[in-house]
Amino acid sequence: MSLDKFKAVFEGLKQAHGYFKIEKTSASGKAQGKAGVLREPQTDTLWENHLSGSGNGLGIIPINEDNQCKWGCIDVDQYPLDHPMLVDKIRRMKLPLVICRSKSGGAHLFLFATEWVEAKDMQKALQAMAAALGYGESEIFPKQIRLHLDRGDVGNFLNLPYYNQDTGLRYAFLDDGTSASLEEFLELHSRFVQTPEEVVKLQVIGSGETKLLNDGPPCLQILCKEGISEGGRNNGLFNIGVYVRKAYPDSWESEILRYNMEYIAPPLPLNEVNVVAKQVEKKDYAYKCSDAPINSHCNKELCRTRKFGIGAAVAGATIANLRKYNSTPPVWFMDVNGEPLEMDTDALMNQMTFQKACMEQLNFMPRSVGKQQWESRISTLLNEMKDDQSAIIEVAVDASTSGQFYDYLEEFCRHLQVAQDKEEILLRKPWTDEDLGLTYFRLKDFENFLKKNKFFEYKSHRIAQRLRDINGSSVVLKIKSRAVRVWKIPSFDTSDIEIDTPNFGNQQEAPF
């Protein structure tokens, strides 16, 4: 019964899942090993092995094929972490989160929903709570608000709790900071699970409770409400200065003095306030979103909606979560403003090619940034990807990508219900001219066949190149008085089914 409930709680994408193979555990309890993604449904055996600790740990992708979620997570990656203190803080703030120890010793803060909710709503609610808690820079799952399953993008998975439920370390915490059994975890789920309407209301938590700076960055709202203490006073006041200069263009000098006295604890001396004011006065500065103390309370999505938020200060687009599919050539996915973008390597190296991909797939063009800035950002994303083993996906373990492609080509030409005459090409069938030793088909019909078999490694231009590599060519064939564009390739040898390679010998022109 617990297994069925556990599966229902963590329901996600069915077409794929992640795994984590533990190879060693450090003295601190941090598990180390190999992670990966399998484009296969989860079986009962995988769930059972996860809970018993007898196999690989199971990872689930929270966003489903309809771009909806039943759960999400704030991944707090801080060490060491005082879990009981975190539990106490979350309960004092009345946040409906269930806290679990992660495999690395950090914390997974889960938000559960009674029904499927839009991934973007789940993401916004988690971002708001992360900002309120001071974990604004933590990873949020789901990482995507939309998947391109037809292109092979399956998103990112999260390792589930309760691996080896009896003696494992990935347990939930009760309100008193002690560990919870699996049954107690399920009780916590029932206690804190939210309706879709309640999830939406959580999107402004921590900032919507006060009218202070309600037209400015939510991070400043939270910090001013709590009071900006020593260690973050200068940077805090600088960002306040950026805000008051936008919000109060005629009186910002007096406003920065007022904010210093009311919200900086203890207030900065007047000479230091003057230094900050002179910095702000020099030019129209942007907020220092990546610097303490505001980075810990960052909620970019909400900030972009504010009159004096970061919307006007952000050049280009927010790019994150680089993923690589180890095909030949590799295919890359990156989240651009939360939307998945498919790219080749050229698009990572060339900003104009990246902009073109955004225009074609996402219907907008981010503004250009400096070459050095672009290369620095891509380098950072590549380093993050290398650290996240699940972001590099091996799409073919036992065969090369090109080998898989030609296997599918042969299956399409030989084992699909083939055409008896060339007219049946219009019925999406390949036709072989036995006399000429050539097979004819429409490219779109072969592409649909590849998609049905979940082969997404090649786009149209790559498919065409692979067909040319075996002496194929694009020709016009007259069918029922129509000129139809088709591809012709050397036919596969039908005399011996063990032969898996095309016959490259005959290169005739298409009959008319």
Secondary structure, 3 states (H helix, E strand, C coil): CHHHHHHHHCCCCCCCEEEEEEEEECCCCCEEEEEEEECCCCCHHHHHHHHHCCCCEEEECCCCCCCEEEEEEEEECCCCCCHHHHHHHHHHCCCCCEEEECCCCCEEEEEEEEEEEEHHHHHHHHHHHHHHHCCCCCEEECCCCCCCHHHCCCCCCEECCCCCCCCCCCCEECCCCCEECHHHHHHHHHHHCECHHHHHHHHHCCCCCCCCCCCCCHHHHHHHHHCEECCCHHHHHHHHHHHHHHHCCCCHHHHHHHHHHHHEECCCCHHHHHHHHHHHHHCCCCCCCCCCCHHHHCCHHHHHCCCCCCCCCCCCCCEEEEEEECCCCCEEEEEECCEEEEECHHHHHCHHHHHHHHHHHHCCCCCCCCHHHHHHHHHHHHHHHHHCHHHEECCCCCCCHHHHHHHHHHHHHHHCCCCCCHHHHHHCCCEEECCCCEEEECHHHHHHHHHHCCCCCCCHHHHHHHHHHCCCEEEEEEECCEEEEEEEEECECCCCCCCCCECCCCCCCCCC
